Amino acid sequence: MSGEHSPKHQDSSNEDLIGSVPDVVVHGDIFQTGIQWDAETFDPSASANPAPQMSAPCSAVGYLRTVVRQSEGGFRWEGVDLLPYKEDGTIFKSVTRQTLFDGGHDLPVQFRYFEVGQDGHSTLERHEHAHVVMVIRGGGHVLVGEEITEIGLHDIVQIPPMTWHQFRANRGEELGFLCIVAKERDRPQRPGPAEVETLSENAAVGAFIRV
């Protein structure tokens, strides 16, 4: 990015040039230019007009801080931390998460990437919010309610509210999927002994779930 910016205008009238230079985005950070174009002093033909002086990155509420987040290969993205699936010690195995988009403007959602390592599994849980998943790496099986389904590349899984669900990477490979969910949401519920017993009345479900 060159750092040189010219105000947009429809004709040569200096009246069209009054105003602020918009904030700009550099490598995912938003900068405020901090310059006012003045119709009395700005000469559109001159090369000596002051270049915008960019401030430190700002964190104004509502900004989309990243316009383009580039892939680094290997299902990693620039500026995105690789984190444990959860931080509260719930039952899962070999799962990581990356938050690719954390909401902004009128899009109050999180867009995340989860990867379940070979023979790993997510937590058996349910919650009041719905979410949608698309598989983009490997495959495995998913439990939704009382249905167990094999899933693979580009398959989409919709999880309705208050529905028990669990993902397993049980095909001898990783299971990686994108997930979109409301940013503001309730905490997941894990099954107690009574719920596990009820789920296990279905023999296939009982053999599948990991608690």
N, C-alpha and C positions, 0 to 999 in steps of 0.2 A: 504494500500500500504506500503510495507516494507521500501522503500527508498534505497534498495540495488540493484545495477545494474551491470551487467557484460557485457563487449563488446562481440558482436557476432564474431565468427571466424570459419573458415572452418577446420583448422588444428592447430597444436601446435606451429606453427611458430610465433614468436613475431612480425614479419613484418605485420601480419594480424591484429595486435592489435593497430596500430598507428591510431590516429584520435580522434575526439571528441565524448564524450558520448552524445547521442541524448537528446533533450529536452524531458521532461516528463510531464504528465498531472495528476494533483491531484485535485479531486473534482471540475473539470471544469476549473481550471486555469492552464496555461502553465508556466512551470518553466525552466530556463536555468541552466544546470548543472554546467557550468563554469569550466570544468576539461578536460585536454588533457591526453590521454593515451600515454606514451612514451615507445617505444619498448626496450630501453636500461635499463629502470628501472622497467617496469612492469613484475611481476612474476605471471603467471596464477595459480600457485599452492600455492601461499602465501595468508594468510588471512589478511596481514597487508597493502594491497594496499589501498590507500585513497579512501574513499567513496565519491561520487559526492556531492559537496556542492551546494544546490539549492539556487538560487537567489529569489528575490521577483518576483511575477507574471509579465511576460512581455506582451507587447501589440503590438508585431510586426505585421505589415500589412500583411494580407493574412492568418493568423493562424485561424483555427477553434478552438475557445477558449473552446468549450465544446464538448467532445466526446460522453458522455452519460448524458442526462438530465432526471433524474428520476421523475416519477409521484409521487405526494403527495396525490393522491386520490381527489375525488370531482372536477375533471377537473382543477386541479392546478398542476404546475410543479415547481421543485426546482429552486430557483434563478430567477424566472420570476415574474415581477411585474404585478399586476392586475390594469389595467388602464382604464380610460373612453374610449369609442369607438372613439371619436374625441375630439380635444381640441380647435376647432375654433367656437363652438357654433352652428353648423349646426343642422338641425331638425332631431332628433332621440329620442328614448325613451327606457330606461332600457337596454343599450347595454354596454358590457365591452369587452376589447381586451387584449390578451397576445401575445407577440412576442416570439415564441419558437426558431426561428433561424433567424439570421439577416445577412445572406450572408457570404461567405467566399470562398477562393480559386477560382475555376472556376465555382462557383454556385452562381450567383448574384441575389438571390431571398430572399424574406422574407416568412417565414412560420409562420402563425398566427392562434390563436384560438379566435373566437368571440362567445359571448353568449348573446342572446337576451332574456331578462326576459319575463315571461308570460305577454301577451298582449302588448309587446314592438314591436319596429320596427327599422330597419336601415334607413339611409338617402336615399331618392329618388335621384339618381344621375346617371351620366354617365362619362366616361373618355376614353382617347385614348388607354390605356393599357387594356389588357385582364386579367382575373384571373379565377381560378378554385376553387370550394368549395366542401367539402364533409361533410355531416351532421354526427355528432357522438353523438349527444344528442337531445332527444326530436323530435320535428317537427314543421311544420308550413306551410306557403305558400311563394312563391317567384314570383315576377314579373320580367320577362326578355323580354324587348321589349313590346309587347302587349299581351304576354301570361302569365297567372297566373296558377301556378302549385303547387299542394300539394307536400310537401317534407317530408321525414322521414329518419330514421336511415340508414346510408350508401349510401344515394342518392348523386349523383354528379351533380353539377350545373356548367356549363360553361358560363361565361359572356363575350360575344364578345366586341370588342372595340366600343365605342360611342353608347352603348345600355343602355337605361334607365332600372334601376333595383332597387328592394327594397325587403327586407326580413321582414316577419312578423311572430311573435310567436302567432298565433291566434287559436291554438288548445287546449288551456287550460294548456300548459306546456312550459318549456323553449325550445329555439332553439339554439343548439350549433353546430358550424361548424368550420372545419379547412379550411384555405384559403392560397393558394400559389400565389404570385404576384411578379413581377419584383421589385427589391430593388430601382432602379432608375426609376421613373415614373412621369407622369403628375398629377396635382391636379384634383380632381373630380369637375364636373360642376353640379350645381343644377338648376332645371327648373325655369324659370321665369313665369309670368302669361300667356304668350302666349303658352309656352310649356305645362303648366298644362291644359290649355283649349284644346289644341290639343289632349293630352293624354285622357282627360275626354270625348272626342267624342265617345270613346268606353266606354259604360256604366259600364261594369264590371271593367275596369281599373279605371274609375273615382271613383267607390265605394271603390276600394281597396287601392289606394294610400293615403299616409299620408304626407302632406307637411307643 
